[in-house]
Amino acid sequence: MKPNVKRIAALHDLSGFGRASLTVIIPTLSAMGYQVCPAPTAVLSTHSGGFSDYSFTDLTDSLPSFFAHWKKLKLDFDCIYSGFLGSPKQALIVSDMIDTFRTSKTLVVVDPVMGDYGKLYNSITPQMIPSMQKLLKKADIIVPNYTESALLLDEDPDIMITMPQLKERLKFLSNLGPATVVITGVENEKNQIFTAAYQRDCDVCWKVSYKHLPANYPGTGDVFASVMIGCLLEGESLPVSIDRGAHFISQCINASRGYDYPVRDGILLERELYLLREPWPISGYEEF
């Protein structure tokens, strides 16, 4: 009898120190009962958020043989989840990987990691935007933050948009390929922070609001997407999945703020993982 454990291919960078990308994705999804198969796109001594002089090893040239071995082993995945890609070449490699391993049961999630707070990350060039736009065509779900959602549509990420405009943005992004679009870190004129989502098959927009907390920890988007993916693979609906992801992050941030340590170290995920195995009250998603 084979173990009934769903398998997720995680295509992200790996940092030796700092809770972000694979160092939070693996424990989060493992705590939810999934086998995570990491394919590092780069290896860093620390993540890039708040650290300087870190070492960076690009693994672009290693990825084709990595995936060729997986193909030889005839591995199959319930989910392919990609994140930080350092170059257009990597985006092409990941696109081919999706074509190779995708089956009728595979959920493909793309987090188009490119920037935040209105600008591109230092390691990302403008040439990455059209490559990411092409990759989105292969995704079932995309999870950009607010800045990335604007960059993908060649819009100004510094401009705050209205709710009707947000609904349009969600639908425009869906027109690029993905049936489901989830935008994190949306802020309105009342200084409220929320996550917004759109499902094309039922033409419905959802939002989950949460209290704005005065702390910006790296890696929270990776944890949110991981919890959302875990819930979806369990058979939960999209609004329930984003609700749980958003409020798990809020819980982690609240728990972390009580300690005096550098924000760049990331949330104290290890202290809160147990919550992912416990019943979770639905705290309030709504249509808009």
C-alpha positions in Angstrom: 0.0 0.0 0.0 1.5 3.4 -1.1 1.4 6.3 1.3 -1.3 8.8 0.4 0.8 11.9 0.6 0.4 14.6 -2.1 3.6 15.9 -3.7 4.5 19.5 -4.5 7.4 20.7 -6.7 8.7 24.0 -5.3 10.8 26.1 -7.7 12.3 28.9 -5.5 15.5 30.3 -4.2 17.2 28.9 -1.1 18.7 31.2 1.6 21.1 29.9 4.2 19.8 32.4 6.7 16.5 34.4 6.9 13.0 33.0 6.8 11.9 33.3 3.1 11.3 31.3 0.0 12.2 27.6 0.5 13.1 27.9 4.2 9.5 28.8 5.0 7.7 27.0 2.1 9.1 23.6 3.0 8.2 23.6 6.7 4.8 25.2 6.1 3.6 22.7 3.5 5.2 19.8 5.4 3.3 20.8 8.5 0.1 20.6 6.4 1.0 17.0 5.4 2.6 17.4 2.0 5.8 16.2 0.5 7.8 19.2 -0.8 10.3 18.5 -3.6 12.5 21.7 -3.9 14.3 22.7 -7.0 16.4 25.7 -6.0 16.7 28.4 -8.6 19.5 30.1 -6.7 21.4 29.7 -3.4 22.1 32.7 -1.2 23.9 33.0 2.0 21.0 35.2 3.2 17.9 36.5 1.5 18.2 39.9 0.0 15.7 41.8 2.1 17.7 43.9 4.6 21.1 42.1 4.1 24.1 43.3 2.1 27.2 41.6 0.7 25.4 38.2 0.6 26.7 35.5 -1.7 24.5 34.5 -4.7 24.9 31.4 -6.7 22.7 31.2 -9.9 21.6 27.6 -10.6 20.1 28.3 -14.0 22.5 25.9 -15.8 21.7 23.1 -13.2 18.0 23.1 -13.6 17.7 21.2 -16.9 19.6 18.2 -15.6 17.7 18.5 -12.3 14.4 18.2 -14.1 15.7 15.5 -16.5 16.5 13.3 -13.6 13.0 13.8 -12.2 11.5 12.9 -15.6 13.7 9.7 -15.7 12.3 8.8 -12.2 8.8 9.3 -13.6 7.9 11.6 -10.7 4.5 13.1 -10.7 3.3 16.2 -8.8 -0.1 17.3 -7.4 1.2 20.9 -7.6 4.0 22.8 -9.3 4.7 26.1 -7.4 7.2 28.5 -8.8 8.6 31.7 -7.2 11.8 33.6 -7.6 13.3 33.3 -11.1 16.5 35.2 -11.7 16.4 35.6 -15.5 14.3 35.2 -18.6 16.3 32.0 -19.3 15.0 30.5 -16.0 11.5 31.4 -16.9 11.8 29.4 -20.1 13.2 26.5 -18.3 10.4 26.5 -15.8 7.8 26.8 -18.6 9.3 23.7 -20.2 9.2 21.9 -16.8 5.5 22.7 -16.4 4.9 21.3 -19.9 6.8 18.1 -19.0 5.3 17.3 -15.6 1.8 18.7 -15.8 -1.1 16.2 -15.8 -4.8 16.7 -15.5 -4.5 16.6 -11.7 -1.6 19.1 -11.4 -2.3 22.5 -9.9 0.2 25.1 -11.3 0.8 28.1 -9.1 3.1 31.0 -10.2 4.2 33.6 -7.8 5.7 36.3 -10.1 8.4 37.5 -7.7 9.8 40.7 -9.2 9.4 43.6 -6.7 7.6 45.3 -3.9 6.9 48.8 -2.5 6.5 50.2 -6.0 9.8 49.0 -7.6 11.6 46.0 -8.9 14.0 44.1 -6.6 17.7 44.9 -7.2 18.3 41.5 -8.7 15.4 41.8 -11.3 15.8 43.6 -14.6 12.9 45.1 -16.6 13.5 42.4 -19.2 12.1 39.9 -16.7 8.6 41.4 -16.9 7.7 40.1 -20.4 9.2 36.7 -19.6 7.0 36.5 -16.5 3.9 37.6 -18.6 4.6 34.6 -20.9 5.0 32.2 -17.9 1.6 33.3 -16.5 0.0 31.6 -19.5 0.9 28.2 -18.0 -0.5 29.0 -14.5 -3.8 28.0 -13.0 -3.3 30.5 -10.2 -1.0 33.5 -9.9 -0.1 35.2 -6.6 1.5 38.6 -7.3 1.7 41.3 -4.7 0.2 44.8 -5.5 3.4 46.1 -7.1 3.8 43.0 -9.2 0.2 43.0 -10.3 0.8 46.5 -11.7 4.1 45.7 -13.4 2.6 42.7 -15.2 0.1 45.0 -16.8 2.6 47.8 -17.5 0.9 50.1 -15.0 2.3 52.4 -12.4 2.7 50.5 -9.1 2.7 53.7 -7.0 -0.8 54.6 -7.9 -3.6 53.5 -5.5 -6.6 52.2 -7.4 -10.3 52.1 -6.5 -12.2 48.9 -5.9 -13.8 48.9 -9.4 -10.3 49.4 -10.9 -9.0 46.6 -8.7 -11.7 44.3 -10.1 -10.7 45.3 -13.6 -7.0 44.6 -12.8 -7.9 41.1 -11.5 -9.7 40.3 -14.7 -7.0 41.7 -17.0 -4.5 39.5 -15.2 -6.7 36.5 -15.7 -6.9 37.3 -19.4 -3.1 36.7 -19.5 -3.9 33.0 -18.8 -4.5 32.0 -15.2 -8.1 31.1 -14.2 -7.5 32.4 -10.7 -5.7 35.6 -9.7 -4.8 36.5 -6.1 -3.3 39.9 -5.3 -1.7 40.3 -1.8 -0.9 43.5 0.0 -3.7 45.7 -1.5 -4.2 49.0 0.4 -7.2 51.3 0.1 -7.6 55.0 1.0 -8.7 54.1 4.6 -5.3 52.4 5.2 -6.9 49.0 5.2 -4.8 46.1 4.0 -6.4 43.1 2.2 -6.0 40.3 -0.2 -8.1 40.3 -3.4 -8.9 37.3 -5.6 -10.8 36.6 -8.8 -12.2 33.3 -10.1 -12.8 33.3 -13.9 -15.0 30.2 -14.0 -17.6 31.8 -11.7 -16.7 35.4 -12.4 -16.5 36.3 -8.7 -14.1 38.6 -6.9 -13.3 38.0 -3.2 -11.4 39.9 -0.6 -10.1 39.1 2.9 -9.2 42.1 5.1 -6.9 42.1 8.0 -5.5 44.5 10.5 -2.5 46.6 9.3 0.4 45.8 11.6 3.5 48.1 11.7 6.0 45.5 10.7 7.3 44.3 7.3 8.8 40.8 7.6 10.3 39.1 4.6 8.9 35.8 3.4 5.3 36.4 4.5 4.1 36.2 0.9 5.7 32.8 0.6 4.0 31.5 3.7 0.6 32.9 2.6 0.8 31.2 -0.8 1.9 28.0 0.8 -1.0 27.9 3.2 -3.4 28.8 0.4 -2.0 26.0 -1.8 -2.2 23.5 1.1 -5.8 24.4 1.7 -6.7 24.2 -2.0 -5.1 20.7 -2.3 -7.2 19.7 0.7 -10.3 20.6 -1.3 -11.1 23.9 0.4 -12.7 26.7 -1.7 -10.6 29.7 -2.8 -12.1 32.2 -0.4 -11.6 29.9 2.6 -8.0 29.2 1.4 -7.0 32.8 1.2 -8.8 33.6 4.4 -6.8 31.0 6.3 -3.5 32.1 4.6 -4.0 35.8 5.4 -5.0 35.2 9.0 -2.2 32.7 9.6 0.2 35.4 8.5 -1.4 37.9 10.9 -1.1 35.4 13.7 2.6 34.9 12.9 3.3 38.6 12.8 1.5 39.3 16.1 3.5 36.5 17.7 6.8 37.8 16.3 6.2 41.5 17.2 6.4 40.6 20.9 10.1 39.8 20.6 13.0 42.2 20.1 15.0 40.9 17.1 15.7 42.2 13.6 12.7 42.2 11.3 14.9 40.9 8.5 15.2 37.6 10.2 11.6 36.9 9.3 8.5 35.8 11.3 8.9 33.2 14.1 7.3 30.6 11.9 8.6 27.7 14.0 6.4 28.8 17.0 3.2 28.9 15.0 3.3 25.9 12.7 1.2 23.8 15.0 -1.8 26.0 14.2 -1.8 24.6 10.7 -2.9 21.2 12.1 -5.7 22.6 14.2 -9.3 23.7 13.3 -9.3 27.3 12.1 -12.4 29.6 12.3 -13.4 31.4 9.2 -12.9 35.0 10.1 -14.5 36.9 7.2 -14.1 36.8 3.5 -16.6 38.7 1.2 -17.4 39.3 -2.4 -16.8 42.7 -3.9 
